[in-house]
Amino acid sequence: MKKEVSGNTLMIDRWFYNKPNLTPDKNGNIVLIHKVSFGPLECWEWGIDSDNRPYEIYEWCENDLYKDENYKKYISCAELKQKLNDMIEIVSNTKLSEWSLIYKKGMELINNFCF
């Protein structure tokens, strides 16, 4: 698995991961994991919405034939924790060790509202 780091982006094979952010976006969502592929063009996002519910968003951007594939769904705290654990493992062997700390703080956020 080839990993490259450029600024606030981690590239693994065909996927580009953006640096996680614990600051809510304009909609009040905390986007913990965001990844994009440019071949085919698709996006995944995992985070916590403004009502403290873990979510997953998928968007197929390649053409209009697959727009019905797009979705946003709520996931369990365990599913989001697993995604964060996967990312911690991925970034642990890169120059992005500070990302690990952000993912771990994301875990703490989840622990505050998941029982």
Secondary structure, DSSP 8 states (H G I E B T S, - for coil): --EEEETTEEEETTEEEE----S--TTS-EEEEEEEEETTEEEEEEEE-TTS-EEEEEEE-S-GGGGGG-EEEE--HHHHHHHHHHHHHHHTTSS-HHHHHHHHHHHHHHHHH--
